[in-house]
């Protein structure tokens, strides 16, 4: 005669949404819930850095190009007016 083995007990899990897991997670209903870690204090002093950069990207930044920083001769050399196109042959 063949004897049948008893199936292993299935561990029961439940889906739970908590503050620590706002999207939910599977947890053991008989397990002790871990204590939440205390919240870190908010930073009150900021020296800028990425925060200032992000704020400027969000609200726009004022850009001023000072033309007086480049000497006039160099400016004219770099941004000279284009030469007129050559006249076609036979044109008056």
C-alpha positions, 0 to 999 in steps of 0.5 A: 500500500502506498502512503501519502506524505502530508503536504508542507504547511503553507506560510500565509502572507497578506498584502499590507499598505503601511506608511513605510510601504505606501505601495504595499508589500506582502507580510507575515500576519503573525510577525512582529512589525518593526518599529519605524525609524525616527524622522530626520530633522529638516535642514534649516540652513542651505548654502545653495548648490543644486537647490539654487540651480533647481530653483533657477531651472524651475523659475527661469534665470536672468542671463546678462551678456556684457558686451564690454568684456570683449575688446571692440577690435576682437569683437569686430574680428570675431563677428564681422559682417559677412562679405557681399556675394560676388557678382555674376559674370556679365552683370552690370 
